[in-house]
Amino acid sequence: MSIINLQKNKKIYFASDFHLGYPDHQTSLVRERKVVAWLDSIKNDAQVVFLVGDIFDFWFEYKNVVPKGFVRLLGKLAELSDAGVEVIIFAGNHDIWMFDYFTKEMGIKVYREFQEYTIQKENHSKNFYVVHGDGLGPGDFGYKYLKKVFESKLSQWAFGWIHPHAGMTLATWWSGSRKDEERINEELKFRGDGEWLWSFAKEQEALKHHDFYIFGHRHLLLDLPVSENSRYINLGQWAYDDENSYHFAVYDGVELIVKK
């Protein structure tokens, strides 16, 4: 478990699921500018910024090539990191093929699995469980199998030999084809006790206490009790421009609040 000692007048920020690149360049560019404006607005009091997956709708780092575009976001992340703000990224199911570019170029840590943090400030201390969330909880066995395929070294090696133009075109088409209106409406329905990441958080809480479970992936803005003194937060998304869009969580050492 990593320990973060929160400095005076500093805060911890969490956001996820920007899906930059979706559904087209112009729409994505408007969203990217919103993301960058948000990052710019928090740069003076942010100590750590967690970006909890699916920052891009598709991302693959070839050996000598990275995807075209996103220069405003990449520049802002580099600026924050150079200014001493710690930026931590969790790879999601859409940007699962992040390797070492962000770490080498910007000093940003990238994780694929969950991480645990104890955030301390003066007499306050809270435990956080942070992960994107894809492939966790009950059900969805088809995707869980597919995730193993995507994470295999063989798959990564094979895709890396596809010409970037063909590879990016294919992946962008496949990602976009899974976002028809019916599918989006279905995924944004609250499932009550059937919320799989909420169930997963409860399972983890039975094994070890965490004050906060921070997830992305679900696209639905959720703030639900896990136990008497534990909360499950799903950060929503920035892709669909609805009531679940443009939210983030901020922790000041005492309270964790979700803001728009």
Backbone as a ProteinNet text record, in pm:
[ID]
protein_1_A
[PRIMARY]
MSIINLQKNKKIYFASDFHLGYPDHQTSLVRERKVVAWLDSIKNDAQVVFLVGDIFDFWFEYKNVVPKGFVRLLGKLAELSDAGVEVIIFAGNHDIWMFDYFTKEMGIKVYREFQEYTIQKENHSKNFYVVHGDGLGPGDFGYKYLKKVFESKLSQWAFGWIHPHAGMTLATWWSGSRKDEERINEELKFRGDGEWLWSFAKEQEALKHHDFYIFGHRHLLLDLPVSENSRYINLGQWAYDDENSYHFAVYDGVELIVKK
[TERTIARY]
84.5	0	87.7	61.7	137.6	78.8	167.1	125.3	144.6	40.9	47	25.4	125.5	113.3	67.4	-58.3	-118.6	-69	-14.1	42.9	-65.9	-28.4	-121.8	-175.4	-307.1	-376.7	-370.7	-337.1	-333	-447.7	-481.4	-593.5	-555.8	-636.7	-623.1	-743.8	-721.5	-829.2	-837.9	-962.2	-988.4	-1084.4	-1055.3	-1147.2	-1119.8	-1215.5	-1196.5	-1283.6	-1257.5	-1343.4	-1367.9	-1257.8	-1268.5	-1298.6	-1250.3	-1271.4	-1235.2	-1119.3	-1076.2	-1053.4	-1102.6	-1101.6	-1240.2	-1332.1	-1469.8	-1560.4	-1657.6	-1681.2	-1610.1	-1557.2	-1484.9	-1389.7	-1303.9	-1198	-1254.5	-1351.4	-1400.7	-1471.8	-1557	-1627.8	-1528.8	-1431.8	-1329.8	-1246.9	-1219.9	-1138.7	-1208.5	-1340.1	-1417.1	-1404.4	-1415.7	-1405	-1263.9	-1164.3	-1026.1	-1000.3	-1054.9	-1037.2	-1103.8	-1217	-1281.8	-1193.6	-1136	-1047.5	-928.2	-866.8	-749.4	-786	-902.1	-947.2	-966.8	-1022.5	-1037.8	-901.8	-809.1	-675.4	-607.3	-627.4	-568.2	-627.8	-757.4	-824.7	-780.9	-725.5	-687.3	-536.3	-459.2	-314.1	-247.8	-307.9	-242.9	-262.7	-371.3	-390.9	-386.7	-357.3	-350.2	-213.6	-215.8	-91.7	-78.7	-192.8	-196	-322.6	-308.4	-423.4	-427.3	-536.9	-559.3	-650.2	-604	-686.8	-715.7	-844.2	-877.4	-928.3	-854.4	-879.8	-966.6	-949.8	-1020.7	-1006.6	-885.8	-856.1	-873.5	-834.6	-848.9	-947.1	-1015.6	-1106.4	-1028.4	-909.4	-815.4	-675.3	-583.8	-444	-358.4	-261.4	-162.2	-26.9	70.5	205.8	288.1	302.6	398.5	539.3	636.5	772.8	822.9	795.4	845.1	735.3	609.7	496.5	393.3	336.4	221.3	107.5	-17.5	-131	-124.2	-169.7	-175.2	-282.1	-253.4	-354	-332.3	-430	-433.3	-319.6	-268.1	-150.3	-180.4	-302.8	-336.6	-333.6	-390.5	-389	-247.4	-173.6	-37.9	49.1	33.3	109.8	74	-54.4	-98.3	-49.7	-55.7	-6.1	143.7	217.8	361.3	386.1	307.4	320.4	296.2	189.5	159.3	271.4	316.3	422.3	550.4	586	706.3	694.6	570	548	543.2	557.4	560.5	430.7	327.3	201.8	219.7	188.1	198.9	74.9	96.1	-13	-1	-111.5	-114.7	-227	-195.1	-293.6	-317.8	-445	-483	-531.4	-468.3	-510.6	-648.3	-736.7	-870.4	-878.7	-998.4	-1015	-997.3	-1011.6	-993.1	-848.7	-775.1	-634.2	-543.8	-580.6	-510.5	-365.6	-338.8	-205.3	-118.2	-126.6	-28.4	93.6	211.5	333	422.7	523	616.5	626.9	546.3	558.5	532.1	425	388.8	491.4	545.6	644.7	776.3	822.2	949.6	943.1	834	825.7	777.9	692.7	629.5	643.4	707.1	722.3	592.9	497.9	365.8	361.3	321.2	306.8	180.2	189.5	75.2	55.7	-66.8	-99.9	-211.4	-206.1	-313.3	-399	-342.3	-413.2	-445.6	-530	-569	-447.4	-459.5	-358	-428.8	-362.5	-415	-330.7	-399.4	-331.4	-385.4	-295.3	-333.4	-299.2	-400.6	-380	-392.3	-285.8	-277.3	-265.9	-335.8	-320.8	-349.3	-247.2	-257	-310	-425.8	-478.1	-574.2	-589.7	-682.2	-606.7	-662.5	-602.1	-713.8	-713.8	-815.4	-748.2	-810.3	-758.8	-841	-773.1	-836.3	-798.4	-897.2	-877.5	-912.8	-816	-836	-804.6	-896.1	-874.5	-980.3	-952.2	-1052.7	-1179.5	-1165.2	-1280.8	-1322.6	-1266.1	-1307.8	-1266.2	-1357.1	-1328.5	-1342.6	-1391.4	-1407.9	-1555.2	-1579.4	-1716.1	-1772.8	-1896.8	-1958.8	-1996.1	-2003.1	-2052.1	-1951.5	-2000.8	-1922.7	-1803	-1828.3	-1718.8	-1657.6	-1739.2	-1687.1	-1579	-1605.9	-1504.5	-1383.3	-1405.1	-1291.9	-1196.1	-1251.8	-1166.8	-1095.2	-1171.5	-1114.5	-1003	-1020.2	-917.7	-787.7	-797.4	-676.8	-605.4	-685	-626.2	-554.3	-621	-562.2	-435.2	-432.7	-317.8	-201.6	-221.8	-115.6	-5.3	118.3	233	224.9	168.9	156.8	64.9	-49.3	-143.1	-80	-11.9	51.9	160.3	237.6	342.9	282.2	175.8	113.4	52.9	-18.9	-80.3	27.4	138.9	247.9	307.6	286.6	338.9	241.2	117.8	23.5	63.1	58	91.2	1.1	57.7	-22.7	-149.6	-145.1	-266.2	-376.8	-342.4	-442.3	-484.4	-388.7	-419.6	-508.6	-475.6	-555.1	-694	-702.5	-832.3	-921.6	-866.5	-943.1	-989.5	-898.2	-932.5	-1033.5	-1018.1	-1112.5	-1251.9	-1257.5	-1387.8	-1451.3	-1374.5	-1429.1	-1480.2	-1403.8	-1444.7	-1572.8	-1579.2	-1698.3	-1820.7	-1801.8	-1915.3	-1985.8	-1921.7	-1979.1	-2047.3	-2076.6	-2136.4	-2262.2	-2344.3	-2470.7	-2563.8	-2667.1	-2753.8	-2819.1	-2863.4	-2928.4	-2831.7	-2709.1	-2610.3	-2578.3	-2565.3	-2535.1	-2648.3	-2772.7	-2887.2	-2892.3	-2858.8	-2860.9	-2752.7	-2634.6	-2524.1	-2544.2	-2625.8	-2645.9	-2764.8	-2820.5	-2927	-2867.4	-2921.5	-2878.2	-2937.1	-2853.8	-2895.9	-2916.4	-2920.7	-2946.4	-2843	-2890.3	-2799	-2720.5	-2764.2	-2693.3	-2575.5	-2546.2	-2428.1	-2302.9	-2233.7	-2126.7	-2004.5	-1971.4	-1855.6	-1888.2	-2012.7	-2056.9	-2048.3	-2091.8	-2081.2	-1934.8	-1850	-1708	-1649.1	-1687.1	-1638	-1680.9	-1803	-1850	-1769.7	-1736.2	-1654.4	-1515.9	-1458.2	-1325.7	-1331	-1439.5	-1453.7	-1462.5	-1521.7	-1529.7	-1391.4	-1298.6	-1162.8	-1070.8	-1089.1	-1001.6	-1071.5	-1065.6	-1137.4	-1066.5	-1147	-1104.2	-1214	-1175.3	-1274.6	-1342.8	-1266.1	-1320.5	-1275.5	-1369.7	-1341.6	-1369.1	-1264.5	-1275.2	-1261.1	-1365.5	-1367.3	-1405.9	-1367	-1420.9	-1502.7	-1494.4	-1546.7	-1698.9	-1770	-1914.3	-1991.1	-1935	-1995.8	-2115.5	-2158.9	-2271.6	-2215.8	-2256.5	-2209.6	-2276.3	-2196.6	-2250.4	-2171.8	-2242.6	-2182.2	-2267.3	-2221.3	-2302.7	-2228.9	-2303.2	-2237.2	-2192.4	-2073	-2021.2	-2037.8	-2012	-2035.4	-2071.2	-2078.4	-2117.4	-2020.9	-1894.6	-1793.9	-1707.6	-1772.1	-1699.9	-1791.2	-1735	-1813.6	-1754.1	-1842.8	-1806.2	-1839.1	-1738.2	-1755.6	-1725.3	-1822	-1791.2	-1796	-1693.7	-1668.5	-1748.9	-1834.1	-1910.9	-1823.6	-1850.4	-1774.9	-1784.6	-1701.2	-1700	-1736.5	-1790.2	-1803.6	-1941.6	-2049.2	-2183.5	-2261.5	-2207.3	-2271.9	-2411.9	-2420.2	-2547.7	-2525.6	-2621.9	-2612.3	-2498.5	-2441.6	-2328.3	-2193.7	-2196.6	-2074.4	-2007.4	-1874.3	-1791.9	-1785.3	-1778.2	-1764.1	-1622.7	-1587.1	-1461.1	-1479.7	-1391.1	-1392.6	-1270.2	-1286.4	-1175.3	-1172.1	-1052.3	-1032.3	-936.5	-980.2	-899.5	-829.2	-832.7	-772.5	-873.4	-995	-1103.2	-1225.7	-1270	-1389.4	-1355.8	-1429.6	-1425.1	-1558.2	-1552.4	-1671.6	-1668.5	-1782.6	-1795.2	-1850.8	-1781.7	-1821.4	-1837.3	-1910.5	-1929.6	-1847.4
-119.8	0	124.3	214.9	339.3	442.5	524.4	629.6	765.3	847.1	983.9	1078.1	1158	1260	1389.2	1421.8	1537.3	1666.1	1753	1877.3	1980.1	2082.3	2188.8	2256.2	2275.8	2342.7	2266.4	2137.9	2055.9	1955.4	1904.4	1812.3	1698.1	1593	1478.7	1477.2	1461.6	1462.6	1328.3	1292.1	1168.4	1198.3	1146.4	1155.2	1037.8	1006.9	892.3	903.3	814.2	790	914.4	975.6	1087.3	1036.1	918.2	855.6	950.2	1013.2	1105.7	1029.8	1088.2	1024	981.7	968.3	926.4	1049.1	1054.7	965.7	1011.4	1136.6	1190.9	1298	1344.6	1437	1566.4	1627.4	1757.4	1748.9	1648	1630.9	1602.6	1518.1	1484.5	1606.2	1691.8	1810.1	1904.2	1918.9	2000.2	1941.2	1810.1	1743.1	1754.5	1740.5	1751.5	1888.8	1991.8	2126.6	2141.1	2073.8	2075.5	2007.6	1894	1822.1	1908.4	1970.6	2053.9	2175.6	2235	2348.6	2306.4	2186.4	2135.5	2115.5	2051.4	2029.8	2162.4	2260.6	2391.5	2457.6	2431.6	2494.4	2436.3	2315.5	2250.8	2248.2	2299.2	2279.1	2342.3	2447.9	2516.3	2446.3	2368.4	2301	2148.8	2096.4	1950.9	1898.6	1800.9	1730.8	1603.4	1531.7	1409.9	1414.1	1376.7	1362.2	1217.7	1149.5	1012.9	1017	962.4	944.7	796.1	759.7	621.1	544.5	556.6	469	524.9	466.4	506.4	655.7	703.1	841.6	859.9	756.2	755.8	647.4	669	565.8	450.3	479.9	373.1	429	346	386.4	262.9	271.8	165.4	229	191.2	242.7	143.1	173.4	97.9	129.6	50.2	67.7	209	265	398.2	495.9	462	544.4	548.2	666.1	677.8	740	725.4	775.3	926.1	963.4	1103.2	1176.8	1301.9	1385	1397.4	1456.2	1468.7	1556.4	1647.2	1724.1	1819.3	1868.7	1959.5	1885.9	1765.7	1688.7	1646.1	1593.8	1547.7	1662.9	1778.9	1894.9	1937.7	1934.4	1974.5	1875.2	1745	1644.8	1662.2	1689.9	1713.8	1838	1942.7	2065.5	2039.2	1964.7	1933.6	1852.9	1750.4	1665.8	1745.5	1831.1	1913	2011	2050.5	2145.1	2076.4	1943.9	1871.7	1806.4	1816.3	1746.3	1599.8	1509	1367.2	1324.8	1273.6	1223.6	1072.5	1003.5	857.4	813.5	726.8	678.4	529.3	491.3	350.3	317.5	220.8	180.9	117.4	156.9	98.8	-2.2	-48.4	-146.2	-84.7	47.7	112.5	157.7	178.4	217.7	118.4	-8.7	-114.9	-128.9	-82.5	-99.9	23.1	79.5	178.3	101.6	145.1	76.8	172.9	231.7	313.4	458.3	496.7	631.7	740	727	828.5	835.7	720.9	718.8	781.1	743	794.9	941.7	982.8	1119.3	1218.7	1172.6	1266.9	1228.1	1115.6	1073.9	1031.6	986.3	947.3	795.5	753.9	611.3	559.4	440.7	376.8	239.3	212.4	83.5	15.4	-116.1	-196.2	-263.4	-287.8	-352.9	-251	-291.5	-201.9	-160.7	-44.6	3.9	51.2	34.1	78	194.5	294.7	413.7	449.5	488.1	553.7	701.1	784.9	929.2	992	1055.4	1109.5	1261.3	1324.6	1468.4	1499.1	1547.9	1579.2	1456.7	1466.7	1352.7	1264.7	1293.2	1216.4	1118.7	1000.2	897.9	813.6	801.5	722.5	629.1	512.4	412.7	413	411.2	415.8	293	238.2	127.8	185.3	190.3	260.1	165.5	158.9	78.5	118.1	92.4	125.7	43.1	-88.9	-171.7	-272.3	-268.4	-364.2	-505.3	-600	-740.1	-780	-689.2	-720.5	-745.2	-815.9	-844	-964.9	-999.6	-1119.8	-1102.9	-1213.8	-1214.1	-1160.1	-1129	-1074	-1161.6	-1291.5	-1385.2	-1369.4	-1326.8	-1305.4	-1199.5	-1085.4	-980.5	-1023.9	-1095.9	-1138.6	-1225.5	-1310	-1390.3	-1299.5	-1206.4	-1115.4	-1031	-991.3	-910.8	-988.4	-1117.6	-1200.5	-1206.7	-1213.5	-1214.6	-1082.6	-969.9	-837.8	-816.1	-873.5	-853	-946.2	-1042.2	-1138.6	-1072.7	-1111.5	-1058.4	-1092.8	-1210.7	-1251.2	-1157.2	-1123.1	-1032.3	-894.7	-845.5	-714.7	-715.3	-823.2	-835.4	-840.2	-919.6	-935.3	-804.2	-733.3	-606.6	-504	-512	-418.5	-429.1	-542.7	-561.2	-515.3	-481.6	-424.4	-279.7	-237.3	-98.8	-6.1	100.3	188.2	240	272	322.3	217.3	93.2	-14.1	-48.3	-55.6	-93	7.7	137	240.8	250.2	235.3	240	126.7	7	-109.7	-93.6	-54.9	-44.3	66.7	178.8	289.8	250.6	181	133.8	38.2	-56.8	-155.9	-90.8	3.1	72.5	151.3	225.4	305.5	222.2	102	16.2	-35.7	-25.5	-74.9	36.7	150.1	263.3	311.8	220.1	262	311	386.2	451.2	351.1	237.6	137.3	82.9	55.4	3.8	107	233.8	339.8	354.3	356.6	368.6	252.6	133.5	15.6	23.5	69.1	71.4	178.6	280.3	388.2	364.7	244.1	209.7	163.3	214.6	169.8	32.4	-61.1	-200.4	-241.7	-145.9	-179.4	-276.7	-380.8	-480	-554.5	-540.1	-603.7	-523.7	-408.4	-330.5	-410.8	-458.6	-556.5	-497.8	-372.3	-314.8	-280.4	-245.7	-226.3	-359.4	-467.4	-601.3	-637.4	-604.8	-633.6	-558	-430.5	-351.3	-413.6	-463.6	-528.3	-654.8	-729.8	-849.2	-812.9	-707.7	-664.9	-611.8	-542.8	-486.7	-597.3	-710.7	-824.4	-883.3	-860.5	-913	-812.5	-685.1	-580.8	-446.2	-366.5	-239.2	-133.6	-62.7	58.8	162	284.6	390.2	428.1	420.1	458.7	360.4	321.8	242	332.9	366.8	460.9	385	389.2	317.7	411.4	371.4	428.4	319.7	313.6	205.6	202.9	221	199.3	306.1	427.3	540.5	599.3	536.2	586.7	650.7	774	842.8	780.6	722.7	650.3	685.4	699.8	720.3	638.9	517.7	420.9	366.8	333.3	277.1	133.5	103.8	-33.3	-99.2	-22	-63.7	61.8	49.9	164.1	281.1	251.5	357.9	342.7	301.5	282.5	317.5	382.1	425.7	374.7	345	311.4	430.9	482.8	597.7	554.7	568.7	555.5	695.2	727.7	865.5	912.7	825.6	866.7	870.5	964.2	972.9	1113.6	1139.4	1269.9	1257.1	1142	1111.6	1140	1136	1134.7	1263.8	1358.5	1488.4	1472.5	1399.6	1385.5	1410.1	1369.2	1399.4	1325.4	1225.6	1153	1209.6	1317.4	1368.3	1477.9	1487.5	1598.9	1606.9	1492	1489.7	1447.4	1482.6	1438.7	1432	1360.8	1353.4	1426.7	1491.8	1564.3	1532.6	1505.8	1473.4	1575.6	1640.1	1745.9	1703.2	1572.9	1521.8	1492.8	1544.6	1521.2	1462.2	1528.2	1485.3	1451.2	1353.3	1325.6	1369.1	1459.2	1517.1	1496.4	1463.7	1452.8	1584.3	1641	1770.1	1758.6	1852.8	1860.3	1976.5
0	0	0	-92.1	-100.4	-4.3	51.9	144.6	78.2	81.1	30.2	147.3	175.9	280.5	214.7	239.6	173.3	237.1	154.7	203.2	232.6	305.9	341.9	215.8	212.1	101.4	-30.1	-23.6	-143.7	-143.8	-263.8	-279.4	-373.8	-367.4	-456.3	-549.5	-679.3	-777.6	-850.8	-886.5	-959.5	-1075.1	-1194.3	-1307.3	-1400.4	-1486.1	-1574.9	-1699	-1794.2	-1910.1	-1994.7	-2037.9	-2131.8	-2273.1	-2305.8	-2438.5	-2552	-2539.4	-2643.6	-2774.5	-2881.8	-3012.2	-3056.7	-2962.8	-2993.3	-3000	-3087.2	-3201.5	-3327.5	-3324.2	-3438.5	-3387.1	-3475.4	-3433.6	-3375.5	-3441.6	-3398.7	-3263.8	-3246.2	-3118.6	-3007.1	-3036.8	-2937.3	-2899.9	-2996.8	-2970.3	-2872.4	-2886.5	-2791.7	-2651.3	-2641.7	-2511.8	-2454.9	-2541.6	-2496.1	-2435.3	-2498.1	-2444.1	-2307.3	-2287.6	-2155.6	-2051.8	-2088.4	-1997	-1959.9	-2060.7	-2036.8	-1951.5	-1976.4	-1894.9	-1750.3	-1729.3	-1592	-1526.3	-1596.4	-1541.1	-1509.5	-1596	-1572.5	-1448.4	-1423.7	-1310	-1175.8	-1176.6	-1050.9	-1029.4	-1123.4	-1118.8	-996.2	-939.8	-828.1	-694.2	-679.7	-551.2	-562.3	-679.9	-697.2	-654.1	-565.3	-531.1	-614	-628.8	-709.6	-794.7	-921.8	-1011.9	-1058.9	-1026.7	-1073.2	-1195.8	-1306.3	-1425.2	-1435.9	-1410.6	-1378.5	-1501.6	-1612.4	-1726.1	-1836.3	-1955.5	-2077.9	-2103.3	-2085.4	-2119.9	-2270.8	-2343.9	-2488.5	-2529.5	-2640.3	-2688.5	-2750.2	-2796.6	-2833.3	-2826.3	-2775.6	-2764.6	-2780.9	-2869.4	-2882.8	-2908.5	-2827.6	-2845.2	-2926.7	-3054.6	-3133.1	-3081.9	-3125.3	-3074	-3097.1	-3212.6	-3245.8	-3285	-3256.9	-3298.9	-3186.8	-3162	-3071.7	-3151.1	-3106.1	-3184.2	-3209.8	-3326.7	-3366.9	-3286.7	-3252.3	-3185.3	-3035.9	-2967.7	-2822.1	-2769.5	-2851.6	-2812.6	-2696.3	-2688.1	-2578.4	-2444.6	-2441.6	-2317.9	-2282	-2378.4	-2350.1	-2300.7	-2363.4	-2319	-2177.7	-2145.2	-2011.4	-1906.1	-1937.9	-1843.4	-1820	-1926.4	-1912.1	-1826.3	-1849.4	-1770.5	-1622.3	-1591.2	-1451.8	-1388.1	-1459.5	-1405.3	-1383.1	-1479	-1465.1	-1349.4	-1316.6	-1207	-1070.7	-1069.4	-942.8	-902.1	-986.8	-959.7	-999.4	-909.4	-942.7	-1020.9	-1140	-1222.7	-1230.2	-1202	-1203.2	-1295.7	-1390.3	-1487	-1465.4	-1470.6	-1473.4	-1613.9	-1677.2	-1811.2	-1803.8	-1894.5	-1901.5	-2014.2	-2042.5	-2149.4	-2288.6	-2300	-2430	-2451.9	-2345.6	-2360.6	-2286.8	-2298.8	-2227.8	-2274.9	-2398.6	-2455	-2433.9	-2314.3	-2270.7	-2220	-2261.8	-2217.6	-2139.2	-2201	-2123.7	-2171.2	-2270.5	-2326.3	-2220.9	-2145.6	-2047.1	-1934.3	-1898.4	-1791.2	-1836.6	-1954.6	-2004.2	-2039.8	-2104.4	-2153.7	-2048.5	-1955.4	-1862.9	-1716.1	-1687.9	-1548.9	-1483.5	-1564.9	-1515.5	-1494.5	-1377.1	-1350.3	-1417.2	-1476.2	-1541.3	-1479.7	-1433.3	-1371.7	-1448.8	-1450.9	-1510.6	-1403.8	-1288.5	-1178.7	-1069.7	-975.2	-867.4	-784.7	-723.3	-629.8	-503.9	-391.5	-262.7	-212	-158.7	-108.5	29.5	117.1	240.8	226	233.2	219.8	357.9	400.1	535.1	531.7	627.1	646.1	792.1	859.2	1002.7	1077.2	1139.5	1216.5	1137.4	1009.7	927	838.6	822.8	737.6	677.1	544	475.8	376.1	358.6	265.5	136.3	22.5	-108.9	-189.8	-258.7	-353.4	-489.8	-580.9	-708.7	-824	-921.2	-1041.9	-1144.5	-1271.8	-1375	-1354.7	-1344.1	-1310.6	-1414.7	-1535	-1638	-1599.4	-1621	-1593.1	-1447.8	-1362.8	-1221	-1189.7	-1079.9	-1038.4	-1109.9	-1078.5	-1135	-1282.6	-1355	-1493.1	-1593	-1713.9	-1823.5	-1858.2	-1867.6	-1890.9	-2030.5	-2127	-2261.6	-2262.6	-2195.3	-2192	-2110.9	-2001	-1918.6	-2000	-2086.7	-2173.7	-2275	-2332.5	-2431.9	-2370.4	-2246.5	-2179.4	-2166.9	-2136.1	-2127.5	-2262.5	-2369	-2503.1	-2529.5	-2498.8	-2522.7	-2440.6	-2320.6	-2232.4	-2262.2	-2348.4	-2377.1	-2458.7	-2430.8	-2503.7	-2652.5	-2682.6	-2821.6	-2898.8	-2839.8	-2906	-2927.2	-2824.9	-2834.9	-2942.1	-2946.7	-3047.3	-3187.5	-3203.9	-3335.4	-3383.3	-3295.2	-3335.3	-3368.7	-3297.3	-3322.2	-3461.2	-3527.9	-3662.7	-3770.3	-3729.9	-3825.6	-3851.9	-3976.2	-4007.6	-3924.6	-3863.6	-3778.2	-3844.7	-3972.5	-4040.1	-4036.1	-4070.2	-4069.3	-3926.6	-3836.4	-3698.7	-3629.7	-3643.1	-3579.2	-3641.4	-3772.4	-3840.3	-3793.2	-3787.7	-3743.9	-3599.8	-3511.3	-3369.7	-3344.3	-3413.2	-3395.3	-3443.7	-3555.1	-3606	-3506.1	-3453.8	-3361.1	-3233.3	-3181.4	-3059.4	-3081.6	-3192.8	-3221.9	-3249.5	-3305.8	-3338.9	-3214.8	-3100.3	-2975.3	-2896.3	-2960.2	-2891	-2962.9	-3012	-3070.7	-2959.9	-2998.3	-2899.7	-2805.7	-2858.5	-2774.5	-2669.4	-2710.3	-2615.9	-2507.7	-2549.3	-2453.4	-2352.1	-2399.7	-2308.3	-2210.6	-2258.4	-2172.1	-2065.7	-2104.1	-2008	-1901.6	-1930.8	-1834.7	-1742.1	-1742.5	-1648.5	-1515.5	-1407.2	-1275.6	-1246.1	-1204.5	-1187.8	-1041.8	-952.2	-811.7	-757.8	-690.7	-634.9	-742.6	-869	-978.9	-1031.1	-968.6	-1008.3	-974.5	-1078.4	-1056.5	-985.9	-1011	-943	-798.1	-771.8	-633.5	-558.8	-623.2	-562.8	-538.8	-635.9	-620.8	-502.6	-486.8	-373.5	-240.7	-235	-112.2	-81.7	-186.8	-168.3	-114.9	-169.2	-123.4	19.4	51.8	186.1	290.6	251.8	345.2	373.3	281.6	298.3	367.2	334.5	388.1	377.3	481.7	482.2	397	318	250.2	269.9	290.6	310.3	178.9	70.1	-60.2	-168.5	-252.5	-372.1	-491.5	-565.4	-675.7	-807.2	-890.2	-1016.3	-1130.2	-1250.8	-1373.5	-1441	-1573.5	-1655.7	-1667.9	-1559.6	-1558.7	-1636.3	-1648.5	-1719.4	-1645.4	-1539.9	-1460.9	-1334.7	-1306.3	-1186.8	-1064.6	-975	-860.2	-734.4	-624	-492.5	-394.6	-362.4	-290.2	-168.5	-62.2	56.9	31.8	78.5	73.3	209	312.9	450.9	528.9	656.8	739.6	723.7	698.3	687.8	561.4	451.1	326.2	209.1	104.2	-10.8	-141.5	-233.5	-371	-458.6	-528	-615.8	-758.3	-848.1	-989.3	-1049.7	-1127.4	-1167.5	-1288.2	-1344.7	-1461.8	-1585.7	-1677.1	-1801.3	-1859.9	-1959.6	-2025.2	-2172.9	-2213.8	-2356.3	-2414.8	-2335.5	-2391.8	-2371.2	-2294.2	-2274	-2215	-2101.3	-2031.3	-1882.7	-1799.4	-1656.8	-1587	-1652.1	-1595.1	-1639.9	-1717.7	-1780.7	-1698.5	-1718.9	-1670.9	-1518.3	-1453.9	-1308.9	-1269.4	-1148.2	-1089.5	-938.3	-872.2	-726.1	-673.8	-560.9	-499.9	-350.3	-300.7	-159.3	-99.7	7.8	69	197.2	223.7	346.5	455.2	437.3	534.3	463.7	356.2	283.6	138.3	84.3	-58.6	-117.8	-217	-276.5	-427	-485.3	-629.6	-682.1	-781.4	-837.2	-987.9	-1046.8	-1192.1	-1247.4
[MASK]
++++++++++++++++++++++++++++++++++++++++++++++++++++++++++++++++++++++++++++++++++++++++++++++++++++++++++++++++++++++++++++++++++++++++++++++++++++++++++++++++++++++++++++++++++++++++++++++++++++++++++++++++++++++++++++++++++++++++++++++++++++++++++++++++++++

